Amino acid sequence: MRVTNNMIMNTTKSNINRNKIEVDRMNTQMSTQKKIDVPSDDPVIAVRSLRLRSTLNQIDQYLNTNVKDAESWIEMTQSSLTTLNSVLDKIHTQCNDGSNTYLTQSDRNTILTQLKQLRDQIYQEGNNDYAGRTIFTGYKTNTTLTFQTDSKASYTITEPSSYENIEEKDYYTHTFESFSDVPANEPAADVDKVTIQRIRLSYNAIKNPTDITFTYKMQNGTTATEVLDTTGAGASANGFTFKQMTSSDLNAADYAVGDDKVILNTDTGELLLGKNAADFIRSNKASVSVTYDKTGFNEGELRPEHYFNCTDKTDAANPVKYINYNENGERMYQDINYYIGNNQSITVNTLAADTFNASIGRDVDELSDAVQFAMDAYDTLEKIKAMQSSERYSSDADQEMLSKWYDAAKRQSDYANQNMQDLYNAKLTTVDNYTKDVNLALTTVGAKGQRLDLVKNRLESNMTTVEKLKSDNEDRDLSDIVIDYTASYTAYQAALQAASKVQEQTLLDYL
């Protein structure tokens, strides 16, 4: 084969250029400490690198965003529930103190002051938010749990209840307040106590009941519905009659008679049950549903949309309907899920309906009313005693009249004290049950926190592993690069020296 000078020169230049490219590649690796600069350098490494980087981005999203957000949400929930637990513990202490036999007026006043403060705090914890989202209101994170100011909002509410919520309540008739002068007439009747069974609704000052139903199981296993005629026009299928009344309308006869009667006190929001009606609901383990209107809410009262099926009619032209129970009467849970791994999620929220029971506030109100009743009755009794000792009322007629009113006031005070003791003693168990619900929620939240810790540890381990794989795939040790660079540069220098001698002789050297 004939080799020309041009062929030698072209080959020499090609070899020099190839060595120069290698030197440049080693120089780039020395600067970046990466195996490749562009995908075409090594497609296998490039593809593997893309996959590892994508995996790292996913792990980083789960670890440093999703898991951290979930941890913060759960920590806020745990803090609120812990505070609620503390509030309930203080209410329990007040119930224990109030159930004592001997209490001074100062003791009662202390209990009342404490209860009022605790009442304001109960649901405030339910308004806590994380990053501007209320944590106990399900999907309605832009809405607080309670009304923040007095509101004229109007709702139609369908409130579910059941036979388990039937309880006995003592009511007092012919009660009276203190007076500044000797009354002209004797007490109309002795103060008397009437015990009746009731289902208490979540709100007072209600109106326009449109649907009161009992749903129960029949002997053959099927369900049936007992509907009360809320117009009061006639009896239901089982003979129950309905009557809508206010507190001022109710008298001893309404409480004492009517085994088949069901009375809705719209002032207090209580469904008063005659003996037969209560027995029917209990024996059939019936669920109870009451639909009514409620207009006007005080600051701190619960918003109905977080607890019941209801329609906000504040803007009559644009009513808003809220659904919390399905057609089978089952609560619809509004879970907020955070993805914390591939095909792995965790529910971070807790619904207020499961922890901030709508009855807690109503129970505290009744406790406050009971101690206020006892304080007022005591003051009335003391006022009459003072009048009996006053020279102004020393006449036989005044003394005789005051004596009769004193007997009535003494009976009223004894009833009030006994009512306070009995109620406070009964509410000890009630508050314990509320505390159990909160403790259960705290346990659930704590378990979620532990799960997040495990997931966090796994993600951190996964990130370390993937980062090592990524480094092994992409990176080169600097010492290895220096060795390869030195070898490449030496080869390049040798190529230059060899090239310099290729054309030292020409044809002229042979002439």
Stockholm file with secondary structure:
# STOCKHOLM 1.0

chainA/1-511         MRVTNNMIMNTTKSNINRNKIEVDRMNTQMSTQKKIDVPSDDPVIAVRSLRLRSTLNQIDQYLNTNVKDAESWIEMTQSSLTTLNSVLDKIHTQCNDGSNTYLTQSDRNTILTQLKQLRDQIYQEGNNDYAGRTIFTGYKTNTTLTFQTDSKASYTITEPSSYENIEEKDYYTHTFESFSDVPANEPAADVDKVTIQRIRLSYNAIKNPTDITFTYKMQNGTTATEVLDTTGAGASANGFTFKQMTSSDLNAADYAVGDDKVILNTDTGELLLGKNAADFIRSNKASVSVTYDKTGFNEGELRPEHYFNCTDKTDAANPVKYINYNENGERMYQDINYYIGNNQSITVNTLAADTFNASIGRDVDELSDAVQFAMDAYDTLEKIKAMQSSERYSSDADQEMLSKWYDAAKRQSDYANQNMQDLYNAKLTTVDNYTKDVNLALTTVGAKGQRLDLVKNRLESNMTTVEKLKSDNEDRDLSDIVIDYTASYTAYQAALQAASKVQEQTLLDYL
#=GR chainA/1-511 SS CCCCHHHHHHHHHHHHHHHHHHHHHHHHHHHHCBSCSSGGGCHHHHHHHHHHHHHHHHHHHIIIIIHHHHHHHHHHHHHHHHHHHHHHHHHHHHHHHHTSSCCCHHHHHHHHHHHHHHHHHHTGGGGCEETTEETTSTTCTTSCSBCSSCEEEEEEEEEEEEGGGCEEEEEEESCCCCCSSCCSSCCSSCCEEEEEEEEECSCSSCEEEEEEEEEEECTTSCEEEEEECTTSSSCCTTSCEEEEECTTTCCHHHHHSCTTEEEEETTTTEEEECHHHHHHHHHTTCEEEEEEEEEEECTTCBCGGGTSEEEECSSTTSCEEECCBCTTSCBCCCCCEEEEETTEEEECCCCHHHHSCHHHHHHHHHHHHHHHHHHHHHHHHHHHHHHHHCGGGCSHHHHHHHHHHHHHHHHHHHHHHHHHHHHHHHHHHHHHHHHHHHHHHHHHHHHHHHHHHHHHHHHHHHHHHHHHHHHHHHBCCHHHHHHHHHHHHHHHHHHHHHHHTTTSCCGGGGC
#=GC SS_cons         CCCCHHHHHHHHHHHHHHHHHHHHHHHHHHHHCBSCSSGGGCHHHHHHHHHHHHHHHHHHHIIIIIHHHHHHHHHHHHHHHHHHHHHHHHHHHHHHHHTSSCCCHHHHHHHHHHHHHHHHHHTGGGGCEETTEETTSTTCTTSCSBCSSCEEEEEEEEEEEEGGGCEEEEEEESCCCCCSSCCSSCCSSCCEEEEEEEEECSCSSCEEEEEEEEEEECTTSCEEEEEECTTSSSCCTTSCEEEEECTTTCCHHHHHSCTTEEEEETTTTEEEECHHHHHHHHHTTCEEEEEEEEEEECTTCBCGGGTSEEEECSSTTSCEEECCBCTTSCBCCCCCEEEEETTEEEECCCCHHHHSCHHHHHHHHHHHHHHHHHHHHHHHHHHHHHHHHCGGGCSHHHHHHHHHHHHHHHHHHHHHHHHHHHHHHHHHHHHHHHHHHHHHHHHHHHHHHHHHHHHHHHHHHHHHHHHHHHHHHHBCCHHHHHHHHHHHHHHHHHHHHHHHTTTSCCGGGGC
//
